[in-house]
Structures are given as structure tokens and as C-alpha cells.
Amino acid sequence: MMQKEIVKFKNSFLDTYLRYVEDTESPRIFHIWSALSGVAACLGRRVTFPFGICDLFANHYILLVGPPGGRKSTAINIMSKLVRNATAIRFAPSDTAGQRQGLIIAMEGINGSEDGGLIDELDAAIAAADLETIANIEMRIDPRDSHTMYICASEFNSFIGTNASEMITFLGKMYDGENYDYKLKNTQNILIDPLLNMLGGTTPTNIASAFPPEAIGQGFMSRVILVFGSRKFKKIPWPKPLDKDLAKKLSETYHWLYYELDGEITVANEARDLLTTMYDEEIELNDPRFVYYCERRHIHLLKLTMLLAVARRDTVVSLQDVKEAQSILQLTEKFMPDALGEYGMSPLAAAKQKLVEFLQHAKGPVGSHILWALLQRDMKAVDFRNTLSDLVNANKIQEVRIKSQTDENQTVQAFVYKDEKQTEVEEALKAMME
């Protein structure tokens, strides 16, 4: 098997991270966004970016999207282990059944079960009258982050539930860090200075079941970075342990970000000039489902420049940070429509996505008669023909001819998934920082 070239980033943190995960199967774009999500979670509300009448926080909502077995969980778990070991970040419950009440309670710290164990540890220290431990624990809790939390869900649908409109509205409020009025039993409460970071793994089909169609119109999806990966980076039948020295180096950065970094992020003049120019540039995302995302795109870019700056342990956004942020974001945006699949496109969206994913997992071309047998309960014959035509025209599948199983002298119509997307991603990542 041909060895794939390691991507070299000028950002020292990302370069180290990609060397750390080189012998894993996850798409590199998954690792890049997972690493940066961990950086965002470390900053909480302590690090801000002055922006007009308000301050921007570095938090992100990121969904890694790909087929089952695409190693989304691998990318998420590698990063979360580093962050858990290096910080006292409070992780959200992994399963809320789509109910916001459980997440609200966890953010308030009422039951103390989802705060990295700090409350239980503090109780034990108090019981033992261990004054030194009590002092150390109290120093680890910054009051500004008392209501911040990190959603890190490799099975995102277990967290979000199905058609969870109330949860989606709540997540929108938490992205912006706004105070939230809520009622528990007979008491009225206010969640003051909250903030959420989110990293999840899902599939295009599961996105359609998790989010009601109005989620796009409400603008929630405009707050989400959809990171698509159609296949594994490479196949590794016998994974090796990850490099401990690189893990230590990465953990030290996460530790520094969480315990040491505090205050405002500023922008170098040349970086500010480039960001101003980029603000007026047209966004190459010609999909009506991303209209609201395009309106919010400048904010996503600013937040990403923050992450790249602090990841290299600086509080000034440089020209290089802006260039790398723009490259990463443009590459990600190029494949956002594939992350959504057919969601929100038509009443037959679920059936069309089912066909695409079936071909994606097939080892080769699949005859049209087999595809019809798969979908005849989901659509009429005329819709099936139109679906095949639409997907071919959209460059998602390709029509080929294969030998008939009953007559070798005859050929039959078949279709194959056009697996060019991930190759483009990998090639673009290699060329990005050369």
C-alpha cells in the first residue's frame, strides 16, 4: 500500500497534532477540526475577541459527518482523551435523549456529576479536612467558566435526540453565550453567563432524523461547521500505540490554554487588512441550504483565526493565521453540501440519501435492478428514474455498463459512487501550506 504524505502545517500545534495521529484511519480533516475544537473548549469565557458592541468567544459547534465506520469516533476520542487528562473542562452528558433539562442541570452543576469530577473530589477533600487539596481544587475552577460545558459526542444523535426543536433552540442560545431563563418544577431560574462548545459525529442520514426541516430556516445550522469525510484516510489493520512524547507536547498546550491563557485577542494590522478584504469576497457555496451560514461566515473565520493564534501560544492573530484559517474553512465548505446529503432538498430526500450511502459502501458498480429492489418501497418507478438522473447530474454517482449475470454477451445499466471527494480533500490539504 502506498504511504500517504504527512500534511505539513506552518502552525506548529496542528503540525504536531497531525504527526501524532498519522497512524490512524480517520480523515485528516476530522483530526484538524477535532484538535481545534479542543482548543476552543480550553478557552471558555476567559479569552475574548473584541467585536463591536460585544465580545466573541472562541466556541465552535462542529459535526464530523461521514458514513458509518468512517472513524469519526476515533478522531473525537483521541482529542478528548488529551483534553480530559490536561484540563478540568466540564464535559456534557453523552446522552440527553434530546431533553434540554438534563443539559441545563449539568451546566448549573446541580448534581455535580458532569463537571470532570471536581465536585466529588472537593466533597471528599472537605470530608477529610485536606486543606491543601481543597485549595488546589478551588484554584482549578475559574468563576467565569462555572456555566460553560463541552459537548463531545461521538454518537451525536444519542445526544440531540430526534426532531428536538427545543434542544436546538437552546443550543442556539448557548452558542451566543446569552443568559437563559428556564423553569425547573416550581422554580424559575436564570442560567447566567453560559457557553457551550460542541463536537459530534454523525452521518448524513442521521442529520435528517435529528434535525427538523425548520432547523435550517431557524439559523441553527448557520452556527454549525459541517466537516465531511467520505472514506478512511488509509487502512491500518494493526494500529500502533500513539507517540507518548507527542501526546505530552499536545497535552502541555491544552494545559497552558486552560490554566494560563486569559484576556483579549488582538489582530495584527496586516491580518486585519486581509480580513477586511475577505469580508467582501464572494463565498463559493452555491447551495440554498447554506444561505444563513454565508451570512455568519465572517464570524466563523474570526473565531478560527483566534484558535490558530492561541494554539501557537500567541494572543495576536497574525497574517499567517488568517491565511491558514481561510484555507481550512474554504476546504471544509467545499464539501458541506455532501455532509447534509439530501437533507432539506425534497420529500424524497431520505430515499435518495439511502441510495447514495448504499453505493458508497458497495465494492463496485451496482445494477439498477438491485437499486430498484432496495428503494421500491420508498418511491415510485418514475421517482426512482428521476433520482438516478438527478444524482448523476449532481456528479454524486456515475452510470456504467457491466456484464449481465445471465448473458455474458449483454451489458446492463449500473451505477457507482463517485469517490473523488476525499481524494480532493487530501490533495488540497497537502498543497495548502506548501
N, C-alpha and C positions, 0 to 999 in steps of 0.2 A: 504494500500500500504506500502510495506517495505521501511523504511527510509534508504537512501544510506549514507554511511560513508563519512565524510568530509576528503578530502585529506590533509595531514599534510606535508608541505614542511619545510625544515630547513631554507630556505631563508625566512626571516621574511616578506618581501614585498609580495611574492607570497602567503604565508600562510594567510596574512591579506586579500589579494585580493580574494582568494577563499572562505574565510569566508564571505566576503562582497557579493559575488554572489551566495552563497549556495542555496538560494530560487529562483533560475531561472532555466529555462529548457535547456539552451544551454549546449552542451557537455563541460566538464571541460577543454579539450584540446583546445577548442576555446577560453575560458577565459584566459588560460595561455598565449597563443600567442598574444591575444589582449592586455593584460596587458604589456607584454614585448615590443610589438610594440609601445605602448605609451611611454615607457621608451626611446626607440631608437629615437623617434621623438623629445623628450625633449633635446637630446644631440647635435643635429645639427652637425655643423663642429667644435664646440668648444672643443669637447672631442675626443681624438685620441688614437690610439693604434699603437706604432712604429712597423713597419714590413718591414725590409729590407730597400730598397731604397724609400719606400713610407709609408704613414700613413694609417691605416684602420679607417674608420668611423664605427659607430655602426648601421647605417641604415640597414633596412631589407625590402624585398619585401615578403609579406605574403598573401596567399589566403586561406580563410576558405572555404572548399568545402564540400557540403552535399546536401541532397535532399531539394526541396522547403519546407518551414515550419520547417527547421531544426534548427532554432533560431540562424542563423549566424548574422543577423542584431542586435539581442539583445546583443550579445557579443560585437560587434563593437560599438554600440551606448552607452553602459554603460561606456566603456573606454573613448570614445571620449568626452563624457559629462564631465568626470572628468578632462581630459586634457584641454579642452576648458575653463573650469572655473578656472583652476590653472595656466595657462600659456598664452603667446601671440603667440603661434605657428600659422603659416600661413597654413590654410587648402586649399587644391586644389579644383577647381570646381568639383562638383559631377557628372557633365555630360559634356563631351567634344565632344560627337559624334565621338570619335576616332580621333579627329584632334589635332595634337601636337601644332598647333599655339596658341590655346586658353590656353593651359597649359604653354607654353613659356611666353606668355604675363602676365599670372598670376604670374609666378616666377619672372619676371622682376619687377612686381609691377607697370606696366604702368598705369593700370586703377584703382589700389588701392582698388579693390573690393573683393579680396580674401586673405587679409592679417590680418584676425582677427579683422578688423575694425580700425586698428591703424591709417591708412592714413586719414580716415574720421574723426576720433577722433582728430587727430593732426590739420587738417584743421579747425575744429570747435574751438579748443583752440586758434589757431592763430587769427581767426576772433574775438574772444572775448578778445584777449590780455591776456589770462590766462597763465602767465609765469610759475607758479608752475606746472600746468598740462602739459605744453609743456616740461618742464624739466623731469617730471616723465615718460612721453611717450618716450622721446628720450633715457632715461636710459633703457627702456624695449627692445629696438631694438639693438641687437648686430650686428655690421657690418659684421661679418663673416657669419651670417645667413641671410643676405639680399636676397640671392637667394636660400634658402632652402624652402622646402614645404612638406606638409604631405597629401598624397592621402589617404583618409579614405572613402571608397565607399562600402556601404552595398550591392548595386547593381552594381557589378564591370563591368558588360557588358555595362551598360549605360555610364560608364567612358571610357572603352577601345574601344568600337565600335565593328565592325565585320571585321575580317581579316585585322586589322590595322597594316600593316607591318611597315609603317613609325613611328607610335607611339611606336611600340615595339622596334625599333632601338633606338629611342630617350630615352626610359626608360632605356635601357641598358647602355647608356652613363651616364645618371643621377645617376644610381646606383653606378657607379665608381667615381662620383664627378668630371668628366672631363669637361673642358671648351667646349662650344658648339657654333660653327658658324652657324648662321641662317640668313635668309633674310625675311624682312617684307616690302611688297610693293617694294619700290625702294631703300631701305636702307639695308646695310649689318651690322649685329650686332654680338656680341660675348657675350654669357651668361657666366659670369666669376664666378668661384667657386660655381657651383650649387650643389645641393644634394636633392634627393628625398627619402622619406620613403613611404611605401605603405602597406595598409591593406585593403583587399577587401573580399567580399563574393560572391560565385558563386556556380554553380552545375557542375558535370562532363559534362553534355550535353552542357552547355553554354561555357565551356572551349573550346570545339571542334569548336563552332561557332565563338568564339572571336579570337582564335589564328590560323593563317595559319599553315599547317603542318611543314613548314620550321622553325617555331619558335623554335622547339626542336633542329634542326641542327645548328641554329644560336647561340645557347647557352643562349638565353634569359631565358629559363625555368631553367637553372642551377643556376640562381640568385634568383629563387622563392622557398620559403618554402611552400609546399602544405600540408595543415592541414585538414585531413579528419575526418568527424563525420557522422556516418550513421543514428543516431537517437538522440532524445532528451535525456538528462541526466535523467530527471524524468518529470512526468506530474504534472503541478500545475494549477488547474482550476481557483484559486483565488490568484493571486500573491500579496505578501505583499510589502509595501514600503521597499527600501533598507536601511540598518542601516546608519544613519547620522554620527555617531561617526566614524565608519569605513571609510565612504566616506571622512571625514575630514582628517583622518590619511593618506589615499592614496593621497589625493589632496596635502597635505603638502610635500609628497615625490616627486610628479611630479613637484611641485613648486620649490623645492630645486634643482632638477636636471636641470631645465630650467634656473633658475636665479642665482644659486650659483656655480654649478659644472663647472670646467674649467681645461683644461690641459691634461696631458698624463695619460694613464692607464698602470700600470706595472704588472708584474706577479711574484708571489712568486716562489722561487726555486723549491719547491716540486710540485707546479702546473705546472711549465714549464717542469719538468721531465715527468709528466704524459701526458702532451700534446704531447711531443716528442714520447713517446711510442704509443700513439693513432694514430699518423700520419702514422705509418707503418701497422696498423691493417686493415684487410680486412673489407670492408663495405658490410653489408648484404642487398644489394638492387639489386637483380638479375633481373633487367628489363632493356632492351636495351635503353629505353627512358630516362634513368637517367645516362647514361654514362658521360655526361658533368657535371651533378650535382656532381657525385662522385669525379671528378677532382677538384671541387671547395669546396668540403665538409669541408676541414680543415678551410677555411676562415669562413664558416658559424659557425663552432664550436667556433672559436676565438671570433667572434662578439657576440655570445650568452653568452660566459663567461664574456665579458665586461658588458652586460646588467645585469646579475645576480650580479656582483660585485657592480656596481653603484646603483642598486635597493636597496641594503642594506647599501647604503651611504658609500661606500669604493672605493678607487681608486687602490686597489691592488687585482688582481684576486687570489683567494685562491684555495686550493686543493678541497674544498667542492664545489666551483663554477664550477670547471671543471667537477667534478663527476655529478652534477645536470644537467649541460649543455649537457653532453654526454647522460644522461638518457632521457632527454626531446627530444633531437634530434633523438636518436635511436627509441624511441617510435613513433615519428612523421613519420620517414622514413619508418617504417614498413607498414604504410598504404598509403604511397604516390601513389603507383600504383592504388589503389582504387579511389583516388582523380581524377586521369586522366581518369578513366573508360576505355573505348575502344579507346580513342583518340590516333591517330597515329599508331594504330595497323594494320588496314586493311581497304579496301574500304567499308566494311560493318560495320565499327565501330559505326556509328551513330545509325544504326538499332539495333545492339547488346546492346548498352547503353540504348536505348529506352526500350528494353525488361527487362533489369536489373532493371531500375527505376520503371517500371510498377509492377514488382514483389515486389519491395521494399515497395511500397505503398499499396499493396494488404493486406487484413486482414488475408489471409491464402493461401493455395495452389490454383493454377490456372491451369485449364485444358489446355493441349497442343492445343486443338482445338480453345480455346479462344485466346491463344497467337498467333496462326497462323492467326486468323482473324485480329488481331492487326497489324501484320507485313507483310501480303501477298502483300501489295503494295510496300514494301521496299526490298523484296528479293524473290528469287526463293525457291521452296519447298526444294530442296537439300541443299541450303544455310541455310534454317531455321533449318533443322535437324542437320547440322554441327554446327550451332551456339549453339543449346541446348547442344550438346555434348561437345563443347569447354568450355562453361560456367560451366558445371558440373565438367569437368576435372580440371578446374581452381579453383574449390571449391567456386565459387561465388553463384551458385544455387544448389538445391538438388532435385532429382527426387523422387516423392512419388506416391502412388496409392490412389485414392479417389473413393467414390461410384458414379456410373453413375446416372445422374438425370432421366434417362428414365428406368433404370432397377436396382433396389437396390441390386440384386444378382451379378451384374457386377461391376468391377472397371475400371477406366480409368487412363491414364497417366496424371500426373500433376507435377507442379514444384513450389518450394517455395524458396524465398530469404534466404540465409544462414546468419542470423543476429548474427554472432558471433564476428564480428569485434569490435563493440563498447563495448561489454562486456569485450573483451580482453583489450581494452584501459582503461576502468575504473578499472579493476583489476590490471593492470600494474601501473597505477597512484597511487593506494592505497599502493602497495608494494614498489614503487620506493624509498621512503625515510624512510622506516621503519628501 
